[in-house]
């Protein structure tokens, strides 16, 4: 009986050992971690103004800030695609825009676009167009926003001939240049190259639109018919008399009487 009990215990021990061995021989359970793919939200490039800007003010990059924002944020601003701005040096804002607002391409207008002059001209002013050659412009490049002086070059009270051989000695002595208008704002400049048969092969014709009062328009209308017009860029501080000269300033044997009356000069 005792022997049977020992045998039974031995058998149970063997069975437990075999069970434990079988458990250790089983392959380990592979724990699979679920990979959750997170879809990245699309971003959009948007230009914002960093300061209040006014209608007619020149477009400048340093007044803007480019931000990359989430598509959901852009959609709240009615923006669905990247905003691209053409930084034309002559472009202006066509409306007032507050600081922090997005800038759209339709918020700017180029100086060559139709309707530009009507947009930027001041109240109670009149646009006045004149045509000059490149050689008639003194002082540097003129663009929208530049200020100029308009000078009249005449001989004996009549329009100066471009052919010097047609001028007599008396007419030479009566040649004079005097200011017609000073510190006038330029609204628009359009350039066109004309083909010629000269050695230069081309001639640049420039159309300039000025911002004038009605009185100034009347003066310019007369000046265009009686004198050659020159455009001088307004630079620095100077006297009105600095823009006036006659043959006496060039010919030693000629003296002219200059009559100064307010801001006007008359050569006698």
Secondary structure by P-SEA (a helix, b strand, c coil): caaaaaaaaaaaaaaaaaaaaaaaacccbbbbbbbbbbbbbbbbbbbbbccccccccccccccbbbbbbcaaaaaaaccccbbbbcccccccccccccccccccccccccccccccccccccccbbbbbbbbcccccccccccccbbbbbbbbbccccccccccccccaaaaaacccccccccccccbbbbbbbbccccccbbbbbbbbbbccaaaaaaaaaaaacbbbbbbcccccccccccccccccccccbbbbbbbcccccccc
